[in-house]
Amino acid sequence: MASTPPAGEPSPTEPAAAAPAPPEDPPPAPPTPPPGTAGGRFPLLARLSVYTLVGIAADFAFGAVFVTVILARGADPWMVGAILAGGHLIGLVMEAPSGALGDRYGHRRLLTLGLLVWGTGFVALGLADGLALTVVGVCLGNTGMSLKSGTLNAILINRVGEHDRNDRITRIVRVGAISTRVGSVLGAASVMVAGTWVTADTMIAVGGVLVLLLAVLAPVCFPPTPAQPDRRIGTIVLESVLLVATRRFVPLVVLALSLMSATMLLVVSWQPMLLAEYGGEDVRLNGLVMLLMTVSLTAGAVCARWVNRDRPHVWGPVASMGIGLPLVLAAWDVVPLVAGLVVAEFLIGLGGVLSGVWAQLMFTDANRNTMFSAVTVVTLLGSALTTSSFGWMWDLWGIPAAVSVLAVFAFVCALVALFLARAFPESADFTWAVRQNRTAARG
């Protein structure tokens, strides 16, 4: 019986097989999809939108009722101011190091931690039955918001390569801003609807539960982000502050200050002006006007899509310069109050997206969250200056004069930002951050 040839050798009764063809080059790997399209059925950009929308809706539901809740627990008006000021101070102190924590330990980790602390604060505030736990809830809420600020954008933008970089970053910032505005609309509407059958305390607690749910799902919804454990927190903060303090970033910081001053002017003035115009017999009017303003804010963010995305350093200051005019005209009864508020909110929405795009194009990946926090600290100081000076000038000269002075301040800051952007060409060099990222990757 003939033996079977070893495997791999030709049979003596069969012709030898042809020599195998040389292996072909492996097919090229498919390109890495951009952040807005990765993730299958639920892309990262959609997840960012949902997270932003739900978080802001919970925050607006809280913002619509928190003063009422604190007063109902026995606080005097001066105590309300002290509690809120203390919470804002804690948030301000936490802002700069929070960015460095994200850049060092990873933005997803900080997002999860921030949401946990923020949601816990809302739940504690909603379930509290005395002022002590109320203060704890307010402080935890402000701490959590500072920890998570800037993390969502950093998770997506740090995954953007050099291909179509400007367009991708613009889209991420715009979608985040639109989601923020839609969330504010939903938050305001939820108070108007649910307020008839749910107590204010319960609404705050429910918002906290939603935020805690976002925290639990964050490790599943977002990819891990690289950490830099070899860099010290102080080093990251110092590097970022020194960068933000250079000529390259001065125009951007001045624009951010202008936008924050104009925004806070509207925030502190619209209710007193509405009260003087229509009286305070029906607070549902406040809710309706707030709803109209948030819808206009959303429209402004959407319309940023049709503004020249390669020149945010020009159109951002232009939009900011226009915010104060409708407020001044409304304060002096030149135009209807609601019309002035709606136009001002539209420009805030437009200018906010353009300013955000300019910032994210200039921030480096390694220090993105910390640089965001450094700019935020400056704007928070401007917010405190605006709100405090408005009250002082209101007492001295009345609302129209106070609005006029602060509107001029915001206009001048925006004009200075436009002039500095032209005087310092490096402030609009959107390839600088790309070069820095390359250097860091090689190092």
C-alpha positions in Angstrom: 0.0 0.0 0.0 1.5 3.3 -1.0 2.4 5.6 1.8 0.8 9.0 2.1 3.3 11.8 1.4 4.0 14.1 4.3 1.8 17.1 4.5 3.1 20.0 2.4 4.8 17.8 -0.2 3.3 16.9 -3.7 2.1 13.4 -4.4 4.4 11.4 -6.7 1.4 10.7 -9.0 0.4 14.4 -9.2 2.1 17.3 -10.8 3.8 19.7 -8.4 1.6 22.6 -7.4 2.5 26.0 -8.7 4.7 28.1 -6.5 2.6 30.3 -4.2 2.2 33.8 -5.2 4.1 36.4 -3.1 1.9 37.8 -0.4 0.1 41.0 -1.3 0.5 44.1 0.7 -2.1 44.2 3.4 -5.0 46.6 2.7 -4.6 50.0 4.2 -6.2 50.5 7.6 -9.4 52.4 7.4 -9.0 56.0 8.4 -9.9 56.9 12.0 -13.3 58.6 11.9 -13.5 62.1 13.4 -15.0 62.5 16.9 -18.3 63.5 15.5 -18.8 60.2 13.6 -17.1 57.6 15.8 -19.2 55.4 18.0 -21.7 53.6 15.7 -25.3 54.4 16.3 -24.6 57.0 19.0 -21.5 59.1 17.9 -19.5 61.0 20.4 -20.9 64.3 19.3 -24.4 63.0 20.0 -23.3 61.9 23.5 -21.7 65.3 24.2 -25.0 66.9 23.1 -27.1 64.7 25.4 -24.8 65.2 28.4 -24.7 68.9 27.9 -28.5 69.2 27.4 -29.4 67.1 30.5 -26.9 68.8 32.8 -28.0 72.3 31.8 -31.7 71.4 32.1 -31.0 70.3 35.6 -29.0 73.4 36.4 -31.8 75.7 35.0 -34.5 73.9 36.9 -32.4 74.5 40.0 -31.7 78.2 39.1 -35.4 78.9 38.7 -36.3 77.9 42.2 -33.3 77.9 44.5 -33.9 81.4 46.0 -37.4 80.4 46.9 -36.2 77.1 48.5 -33.5 78.8 50.6 -35.9 81.5 51.8 -38.5 78.9 52.7 -36.0 77.2 55.0 -35.7 80.3 57.2 -32.9 82.3 55.6 -33.0 86.1 55.6 -32.3 87.9 52.4 -28.7 88.7 53.4 -28.1 85.0 54.2 -29.3 84.1 50.7 -26.7 86.4 49.3 -24.0 85.1 51.6 -24.8 81.4 50.8 -24.7 82.0 47.0 -21.5 84.2 47.3 -19.8 81.5 49.3 -20.7 78.9 46.7 -19.5 81.0 43.8 -16.2 81.7 45.7 -15.6 78.0 46.1 -16.3 77.5 42.4 -13.9 80.2 41.6 -11.2 78.8 43.8 -11.7 75.3 42.3 -11.8 76.3 38.7 -8.0 76.7 37.9 -6.8 73.5 39.6 -9.7 71.6 38.2 -8.4 72.0 34.7 -5.0 70.8 35.7 -6.6 67.7 37.3 -8.2 66.9 34.0 -5.0 67.4 32.0 -3.0 65.3 34.4 -5.4 62.4 35.3 -7.6 62.3 32.2 -10.7 64.3 31.2 -13.1 61.4 31.5 -12.1 60.8 35.1 -12.6 64.4 36.0 -15.9 64.5 34.1 -17.2 61.5 36.1 -16.0 63.0 39.4 -17.4 66.4 38.7 -20.8 64.9 37.8 -20.8 62.8 41.0 -20.1 65.8 43.2 -22.5 68.1 41.3 -25.4 65.6 41.4 -24.7 64.8 45.1 -24.9 68.6 45.8 -28.3 68.9 44.1 -29.7 65.8 45.8 -28.5 67.1 49.2 -30.0 70.5 48.5 -33.3 69.1 47.4 -33.7 66.7 50.4 -32.3 69.1 53.1 -34.6 70.3 55.8 -32.4 72.9 57.3 -29.9 75.6 56.3 -26.8 73.7 57.3 -27.3 70.9 54.7 -28.6 73.5 52.3 -25.2 75.3 52.5 -23.4 71.9 52.0 -25.5 71.2 48.9 -24.8 74.7 47.3 -21.0 74.3 47.9 -21.0 70.7 46.5 -22.9 71.8 43.5 -20.5 74.7 42.7 -17.5 72.4 43.3 -18.8 69.7 40.9 -19.6 72.2 38.2 -16.1 73.6 38.4 -14.6 70.1 38.2 -16.5 69.1 35.1 -16.2 72.5 33.3 -14.4 72.1 30.0 -14.0 68.3 30.2 -16.6 67.3 27.5 -15.1 69.6 24.8 -11.6 68.4 25.8 -12.5 64.7 25.4 -13.7 65.3 21.8 -11.3 68.0 20.6 -8.2 66.2 21.8 -9.2 63.4 19.4 -9.3 65.8 16.4 -6.4 65.3 14.1 -5.0 67.9 11.6 -7.4 67.0 8.8 -10.3 69.5 8.6 -9.3 70.6 12.1 -10.9 74.0 12.1 -14.2 72.6 10.8 -14.3 69.8 13.3 -13.5 72.0 16.3 -16.0 74.5 15.1 -18.7 71.9 14.9 -17.9 70.4 18.3 -18.1 73.9 20.0 -21.3 74.8 18.1 -23.1 71.6 18.9 -22.1 71.9 22.6 -23.3 75.5 22.7 -26.6 74.6 21.0 -27.2 71.8 23.4 -26.5 74.2 26.3 -29.1 76.5 25.0 -31.7 73.8 24.3 -31.1 72.5 27.8 -31.8 75.9 29.3 -35.0 76.0 27.3 -36.0 72.6 28.6 -35.1 73.6 32.2 -37.1 76.7 32.1 -40.1 74.9 30.5 -39.9 72.1 33.0 -40.3 74.5 35.9 -43.3 76.1 34.2 -45.0 72.7 33.6 -43.9 70.6 36.6 -44.1 73.4 39.0 -47.8 73.1 39.3 -47.7 69.6 40.8 -44.1 69.1 42.0 -42.4 71.0 44.9 -39.3 73.1 44.2 -37.3 70.8 46.5 -38.3 67.7 44.6 -37.4 69.3 41.2 -33.9 70.1 42.5 -33.5 66.5 43.8 -34.7 65.0 40.6 -32.2 67.1 38.7 -29.5 65.8 41.0 -30.5 62.2 40.3 -30.3 62.8 36.5 -26.8 64.3 36.9 -25.7 61.3 39.0 -27.0 59.0 36.3 -24.8 60.8 33.8 -21.9 60.3 36.1 -22.5 56.5 36.3 -22.8 56.3 32.5 -19.8 58.5 31.7 -17.1 55.7 31.7 -19.3 53.8 29.2 -20.3 56.7 27.0 -16.9 58.3 26.5 -13.5 56.8 25.5 -10.6 56.9 28.0 -8.4 59.9 27.7 -4.7 59.9 28.1 -3.2 60.9 31.5 0.0 62.7 32.2 0.9 61.4 35.7 4.5 62.6 35.3 3.4 66.3 35.3 2.7 68.1 38.5 -0.5 70.0 39.0 1.4 73.2 39.8 3.5 72.9 36.7 0.5 72.5 34.5 -1.2 75.5 36.1 1.9 77.6 35.8 2.5 76.7 32.1 -1.2 77.4 31.3 -1.3 80.8 33.1 2.0 81.9 31.5 0.6 81.0 28.1 -2.7 82.7 28.6 -0.9 85.8 29.8 1.1 86.2 26.6 0.3 88.5 23.7 -1.0 85.4 21.8 -4.0 85.1 24.1 -4.6 88.6 25.4 -7.2 89.5 22.7 -9.1 86.2 23.4 -9.1 86.9 27.1 -10.4 90.5 26.6 -13.2 89.2 24.3 -14.2 86.6 26.9 -14.3 89.3 29.5 -16.5 91.5 27.3 -18.9 88.6 26.6 -19.2 87.7 30.3 -19.7 91.4 31.3 -22.5 91.8 28.7 -24.1 88.5 29.7 -24.1 89.2 33.4 -25.5 92.7 32.7 -28.5 91.1 31.0 -28.8 88.5 33.8 -28.9 91.0 36.6 -31.0 93.7 34.8 -33.8 91.9 32.9 -35.9 91.0 36.0 -35.8 94.5 37.6 -36.6 96.0 34.2 -39.5 93.6 33.7 -40.8 94.3 37.2 -40.7 98.1 36.5 -42.4 97.6 33.1 -45.1 95.1 33.9 -45.2 94.7 37.7 -44.8 91.5 39.6 -48.3 90.3 40.0 -47.9 87.2 37.8 -44.5 85.5 37.9 -45.5 83.3 34.9 -44.5 86.3 32.8 -41.0 85.9 34.1 -41.1 82.3 32.9 -42.4 83.2 29.5 -39.8 86.0 28.9 -37.1 83.6 30.1 -38.3 81.0 27.6 -38.3 83.5 24.8 -34.8 84.6 25.7 -33.4 81.1 25.9 -34.9 80.3 22.5 -33.3 83.4 21.0 -30.0 82.3 22.7 -30.3 79.0 20.9 -31.0 80.6 17.6 -27.8 82.7 18.0 -25.7 79.6 18.6 -27.3 77.9 15.6 -26.6 80.9 13.3 -22.9 80.7 14.1 -22.8 78.0 11.5 -23.2 80.6 8.7 -20.6 83.0 10.0 -17.1 82.8 8.5 -15.5 80.1 10.7 -12.0 81.1 9.8 -12.3 84.5 11.3 -13.8 84.1 14.9 -11.3 86.7 16.1 -13.2 89.3 13.9 -16.8 88.3 14.2 -16.7 87.4 17.9 -15.8 90.9 19.0 -18.3 92.4 16.5 -21.1 90.3 18.0 -20.0 91.2 21.5 -20.0 95.0 20.6 -23.7 94.8 19.7 -25.0 93.1 22.8 -25.3 96.2 25.0 -27.1 98.4 22.4 -30.5 96.7 22.6 -30.3 96.6 26.4 -29.6 100.3 26.5 -32.4 101.1 24.1 -34.8 98.9 26.1 -33.7 100.5 29.4 -34.5 104.0 28.1 -37.8 102.8 26.6 -36.6 103.4 23.0 -37.6 99.9 22.0 -39.9 97.4 23.7 -38.3 95.6 26.6 -38.8 92.1 25.4 -37.6 92.9 21.9 -34.3 94.3 23.4 -33.8 91.3 25.6 -34.4 88.9 22.7 -31.9 90.6 20.4 -29.3 90.8 23.1 -29.7 87.1 23.9 -29.3 86.3 20.2 -26.0 88.1 20.0 -24.8 86.4 23.2 -25.5 83.0 21.7 -23.7 84.0 18.5 -20.7 85.6 20.2 -20.4 82.8 22.7 -19.9 80.2 20.0 -17.4 82.3 18.1 -15.4 83.0 21.2 -15.4 79.3 22.1 -14.2 78.3 18.7 -11.3 80.9 18.8 -10.3 79.6 22.2 -10.4 75.9 21.3 -8.5 76.4 18.1 -5.7 78.1 20.1 -5.5 75.8 23.2 -3.0 73.0 23.1 -4.0 69.4 23.8 -1.7 68.9 26.7 -3.0 72.0 28.6 -6.5 72.4 27.0 -8.6 72.0 30.2 -6.2 74.1 32.3 -6.1 76.9 29.8 -9.9 76.9 29.6 -10.0 77.2 33.4 -7.5 80.0 33.4 -9.6 82.0 31.0 -12.8 81.1 33.0 -11.2 82.5 36.2 -10.7 85.9 34.5 -14.3 85.9 33.2 -15.7 85.0 36.7 -13.8 87.9 38.1 -15.5 90.1 35.4 -18.8 88.6 36.4 -18.3 89.5 40.0 -17.3 93.1 39.0 -20.3 93.5 36.8 -22.9 92.3 39.2 -21.5 94.2 42.2 -21.1 97.5 40.3 -24.6 97.2 38.7 -26.2 97.1 42.2 -24.1 100.1 43.3 -24.9 102.2 40.3 -28.6 101.2 40.4 -28.8 102.7 43.9 -27.0 105.8 42.8 -28.4 106.6 39.3 -31.1 104.1 38.5 -31.3 101.1 36.2 -31.0 102.9 32.8 -27.8 104.7 33.8 -26.4 101.5 35.3 -27.2 99.5 32.2 -25.6 102.2 30.0 -22.3 102.4 31.8 -21.8 98.6 31.9 -22.9 98.3 28.3 -20.2 100.8 27.3 -17.6 98.8 29.3 -18.5 95.6 27.5 -18.4 97.5 24.1 -15.0 99.0 24.9 -13.6 95.5 25.8 -14.9 94.0 22.6 -13.4 96.9 20.6 -10.1 96.5 22.3 -10.1 92.7 21.6 -10.7 93.5 17.9 -7.9 96.0 17.8 -5.5 93.6 19.6 -6.3 90.7 17.3 -5.2 92.9 14.4 -2.1 94.2 16.3 -1.0 90.7 17.5 -1.2 88.5 14.4 -0.1 85.5 16.4 -3.4 85.6 18.3 -5.1 84.3 15.1 -2.4 81.8 14.1 -4.5 78.6 14.3 -1.6 76.4 13.3 0.3 77.3 16.4 -1.5 74.8 18.6 -1.0 72.1 15.9 2.7 72.7 16.0 2.7 72.5 19.8 0.8 69.2 19.7 3.3 67.8 17.2 6.2 68.8 19.4 4.6 67.2 22.5 3.9 64.0 20.6 7.5 63.7 19.5 8.8 64.5 23.0 
